Amino acid sequence: MPAEGDAFKANLICAGILISGCSGSQSALNPAGDGAQQIARLFWWMAGGATLIWVIMIALSIYSLHLNPVAHHRQKSALFIIGGGAITPTIILTVLLIYGLNLLPALLARPSAEALRVEVQGYQWWWRVRYPNQSGETIELANEIRLPRGEPVEFLLTSKDVVHSFWVPSLGGKVDMIPGRTTHLTLHPVKTGRFRGVCAEYCGASHAYMNFTVDVVEKEEFDEWLSQQSADRDAPQKESVKNGEELFLLTGCGACHTIRGTEADGTIGPDLTHFGSRHSLGADMFPNTREYIQNWIAHVSALKPGVKMPEFRALTDEESQSLSQYLKQLK
């Protein structure tokens, strides 16, 4: 009895761990978008069909084990095997196939021409995000996306190096990002909140660190945020912040990064104009704090293997603090 009780407890613990994986900001079974809801519904129907087939096969196996070991009627045996083992599973799987195929037109449909369109480019190992501006220009961000609730948004997906795969499990399906091609994905958020996206295609050493966040907010808040992101950086007022901006330009950071309103106009790395307003650092690896910024500047290769950004270990502690303070205040 004690052994059976321990086994029962172990099974309960395992079941609890498995169930806990059905929720959270990166769960396809916790849908917050129209496409994700349809995919989750398909999953439960598929799981139900698989369970039904499993129950039928187990029932047939138990029944056959308890039959008397004597000669059986040939036609009854054939009906038993063909009907229960072939025809019934085929009918169930056919129904599930038809149901799944009927979802494709809605999942692949593109929104109207008036819908918001967001360009996302995949790099090893971060995401360049571009929004259209009312003036016709584009607003560039990195590793963080914000969407209005209740409106379909079309994503134009490309890759600049290898094949990546764009996936926000709580909002919809995933689509590959292929060099030289533009693929499309429509997401229709129906709930507000912060959701986690990932690269779902192995793309190199830091593939596991290529993540991003999606904030779904109300339309008014989204419009206000987009207007704020379209502005140039605020000119620094404090002397220490001014020193940080000068250091940013003198050390050559502007050759790779853009900060609108300054001489920095590099396009190799992420746009840092409003870097301080972002929640995370390094494609959702670390919280965006001054301590992590300093560590990132000096030891980026150790934190994210294979990253193309050079390390700036030659900076003094005072210079590193000044630079991190400047970057953090870029709201």
C-alpha positions in Angstrom: 0.0 0.0 0.0 2.7 2.6 0.8 4.3 1.9 -2.6 1.0 2.3 -4.3 0.3 5.6 -2.4 3.7 7.0 -3.4 3.1 6.1 -7.1 -0.3 7.8 -6.9 1.2 11.0 -5.5 3.9 10.9 -8.2 1.3 10.6 -10.9 -0.6 13.6 -9.4 2.5 15.7 -9.4 3.3 14.8 -13.0 -0.3 15.6 -14.0 -0.1 18.9 -12.2 3.1 19.8 -14.1 1.6 18.9 -17.4 -1.5 20.9 -16.7 0.5 23.9 -15.7 2.0 24.0 -19.2 -1.5 24.8 -20.6 -1.4 28.4 -19.3 0.8 31.4 -19.4 2.0 34.0 -21.8 3.4 31.5 -24.3 0.7 28.8 -24.3 -1.2 27.9 -27.4 -3.9 26.5 -25.1 -4.4 29.9 -23.5 -5.6 31.8 -26.6 -5.9 35.6 -26.7 -6.3 35.9 -30.4 -8.9 34.8 -33.0 -6.5 32.5 -34.8 -5.2 31.0 -31.6 -8.7 30.3 -30.5 -9.4 28.3 -33.7 -6.2 26.4 -33.4 -6.9 25.6 -29.7 -10.3 24.4 -30.6 -8.8 22.2 -33.3 -6.4 20.8 -30.8 -9.1 19.8 -28.4 -11.1 18.2 -31.2 -8.0 16.3 -32.3 -7.3 15.2 -28.7 -10.9 14.1 -28.3 -10.7 12.1 -31.6 -7.4 10.5 -30.5 -8.8 9.6 -27.1 -11.9 8.1 -28.7 -9.8 5.9 -31.0 -7.6 4.9 -28.1 -10.7 3.9 -26.0 -12.1 1.9 -28.9 -8.8 0.0 -29.5 -8.3 -0.7 -25.7 -11.9 -1.9 -25.4 -11.5 -4.2 -28.4 -8.2 -5.5 -27.0 -9.8 -6.3 -23.6 -12.8 -7.9 -25.3 -10.6 -10.1 -27.4 -8.5 -11.2 -24.4 -11.6 -12.4 -22.6 -13.0 -14.4 -25.5 -13.1 -18.2 -25.1 -10.1 -19.8 -26.9 -12.3 -21.6 -29.4 -12.9 -21.3 -33.1 -14.8 -18.1 -34.1 -17.2 -17.4 -36.9 -15.2 -16.1 -39.8 -17.6 -13.3 -40.8 -18.0 -12.1 -37.2 -14.2 -12.1 -36.8 -13.8 -10.1 -40.0 -16.5 -7.6 -38.9 -14.8 -7.3 -35.6 -11.4 -6.5 -37.1 -12.4 -4.4 -40.1 -15.2 -2.5 -38.4 -13.5 -1.8 -35.1 -9.9 -1.6 -36.3 -10.2 0.1 -39.7 -13.6 1.6 -40.6 -14.3 3.4 -37.2 -10.9 5.1 -36.9 -11.1 6.1 -40.6 -14.4 7.7 -40.1 -13.2 9.6 -37.0 -10.0 10.8 -38.7 -11.8 11.8 -41.9 -14.2 14.0 -39.8 -11.3 15.6 -38.0 -9.5 16.2 -41.4 -12.5 17.9 -42.9 -12.9 20.0 -39.8 -9.2 21.0 -39.8 -9.2 21.9 -43.5 -12.3 24.1 -43.1 -10.3 26.3 -40.7 -7.6 27.1 -43.3 -9.4 29.8 -45.3 -10.1 31.8 -42.2 -6.5 31.3 -40.8 -4.9 32.2 -44.1 -7.2 35.1 -45.0 -5.5 38.6 -45.3 -7.2 41.6 -43.8 -8.5 44.6 -45.7 -6.3 47.3 -47.2 -7.1 49.6 -44.2 -5.7 47.2 -41.6 -2.5 47.9 -39.8 0.6 46.4 -41.4 3.7 45.7 -39.4 7.0 44.6 -41.0 9.2 42.2 -39.0 12.7 41.1 -40.1 14.5 38.2 -38.4 18.2 38.4 -37.7 20.6 36.2 -35.7 19.3 36.7 -33.0 16.9 39.6 -32.7 13.9 41.1 -34.4 13.6 44.4 -36.3 10.1 45.8 -36.2 8.7 48.6 -38.4 5.4 50.4 -38.1 4.0 52.8 -40.7 3.7 56.4 -39.7 1.0 58.9 -40.7 3.7 60.9 -42.5 4.5 58.0 -44.6 7.8 57.2 -42.8 8.4 54.1 -40.8 8.9 53.8 -37.0 11.5 51.2 -36.1 11.7 49.2 -32.9 13.4 45.9 -31.8 12.2 42.8 -30.1 8.9 44.3 -28.8 5.6 44.6 -30.6 2.5 46.5 -29.5 -1.0 45.8 -31.1 -4.5 47.3 -30.7 -7.1 44.9 -29.3 -10.0 43.9 -31.5 -8.3 44.8 -34.8 -6.7 42.4 -37.4 -3.0 43.2 -38.0 -1.1 41.9 -41.0 2.6 41.0 -40.5 5.0 41.1 -43.4 7.8 38.7 -42.5 11.3 38.5 -43.9 14.7 37.2 -42.9 18.1 38.8 -43.4 20.3 35.7 -42.9 18.9 32.3 -42.3 15.4 30.8 -42.0 13.5 31.9 -38.8 9.9 31.2 -37.8 7.7 33.9 -36.2 5.3 32.5 -33.6 3.2 34.1 -30.8 1.4 30.9 -29.5 -1.3 32.8 -27.6 -2.3 34.9 -30.6 -2.1 32.7 -33.6 -0.1 30.3 -35.8 3.5 30.4 -36.9 5.0 31.3 -40.3 8.5 30.8 -41.6 10.6 33.8 -42.4 12.7 32.9 -45.5 15.6 35.0 -46.9 14.6 36.7 -50.2 10.9 36.2 -49.7 8.1 38.0 -47.8 5.5 35.8 -46.0 2.3 37.0 -44.4 0.6 36.4 -41.1 -2.6 37.9 -39.8 -3.1 38.2 -36.0 -6.4 39.4 -34.5 -5.9 40.0 -30.7 -9.1 39.8 -28.7 -7.6 40.1 -25.2 -5.3 42.7 -23.7 -2.1 41.6 -22.0 1.6 40.8 -22.6 2.4 37.7 -24.6 5.6 36.0 -25.5 6.8 35.2 -29.0 9.6 33.0 -30.1 11.6 31.9 -33.1 10.3 28.4 -33.8 13.0 27.4 -36.3 16.5 26.5 -35.2 18.7 29.3 -36.5 22.1 29.0 -34.8 23.9 29.2 -31.4 21.6 31.6 -29.7 18.3 30.4 -31.2 16.9 29.8 -27.7 17.6 33.5 -26.9 15.6 34.8 -29.9 12.4 35.9 -28.2 10.1 38.9 -28.2 7.1 40.3 -26.4 3.7 41.4 -27.7 1.7 43.9 -25.7 -2.0 44.1 -26.7 -3.6 47.3 -25.5 -6.8 49.3 -26.2 -6.9 51.3 -29.5 -6.5 54.7 -27.8 -3.5 53.6 -25.8 -1.9 52.1 -29.0 -2.4 55.3 -30.9 -0.8 57.3 -28.1 2.1 54.9 -27.9 2.7 55.0 -31.7 2.7 58.8 -31.7 5.3 58.8 -28.9 7.5 56.3 -30.7 7.5 58.4 -33.8 9.2 61.3 -32.1 13.0 61.9 -32.0 14.9 61.4 -28.7 14.5 64.1 -26.1 17.6 66.2 -25.9 19.5 65.4 -22.7 19.4 68.0 -19.9 21.6 66.6 -17.2 25.4 66.9 -17.7 25.9 63.2 -17.0 23.4 62.2 -19.7 25.1 64.6 -22.1 28.4 62.9 -21.4 26.7 59.6 -22.1 25.5 60.8 -25.5 28.9 62.1 -26.4 30.5 58.8 -25.3 27.9 56.9 -27.4 29.0 58.8 -30.5 32.7 58.8 -29.8 33.0 55.1 -29.2 31.4 54.4 -32.6 28.1 53.0 -31.4 26.3 55.2 -34.0 27.9 53.2 -36.8 25.6 50.3 -36.0 22.7 52.0 -34.1 20.3 54.8 -34.9 19.1 57.3 -32.3 16.9 59.8 -34.1 17.8 63.4 -33.4 21.5 62.6 -33.2 24.3 61.9 -35.6 23.9 58.2 -34.9 22.3 56.6 -38.0 23.6 53.1 -38.2 21.3 50.3 -39.5 23.3 47.2 -38.7 21.9 46.9 -35.2 18.6 47.8 -33.5 17.2 51.4 -33.5 17.8 52.7 -29.9 15.8 56.0 -30.2 13.4 54.9 -27.4 15.4 52.1 -26.0 14.7 53.1 -22.4 11.0 52.5 -22.8 11.5 48.8 -23.7 10.8 46.1 -21.1 13.7 43.8 -21.8 17.2 43.6 -23.2 18.8 41.2 -25.6 15.5 39.9 -27.2 13.7 39.3 -24.0 16.7 37.8 -22.2 17.1 40.3 -19.3 15.1 43.1 -17.7 16.1 46.5 -19.1 18.0 47.9 -16.1 21.2 50.0 -15.9 23.0 47.0 -14.3 22.1 44.7 -17.1 22.9 47.3 -19.7 26.4 47.8 -18.3 27.0 44.0 -18.3 25.6 43.7 -21.8 28.0 46.4 -23.2 31.1 44.8 -21.6 30.3 41.1 -21.8 27.7 40.6 -24.6 29.5 37.6 -26.2 29.4 35.7 -22.9 25.7 36.5 -22.4 24.6 35.7 -25.9 26.9 33.3 -27.8 27.6 34.2 -31.4 26.2 37.7 -31.2 27.7 40.1 -33.7 27.9 43.1 -31.4 31.5 43.9 -30.2 32.3 44.0 -26.5 33.4 47.4 -25.0 35.6 46.1 -22.1 38.0 49.1 -22.4 35.4 51.5 -21.0 36.1 52.5 -17.4 33.4 52.0 -14.8 32.5 55.7 -14.9 32.2 55.6 -18.7 30.1 52.4 -18.6 27.8 53.9 -16.0 27.4 57.1 -18.0 26.6 55.2 -21.2 24.1 53.0 -19.5 22.4 56.0 -17.8 22.1 57.7 -21.2 20.6 54.6 -22.9 18.1 54.1 -20.0 16.7 57.6 -20.2 15.9 57.2 -23.9 12.1 57.0 -23.3 
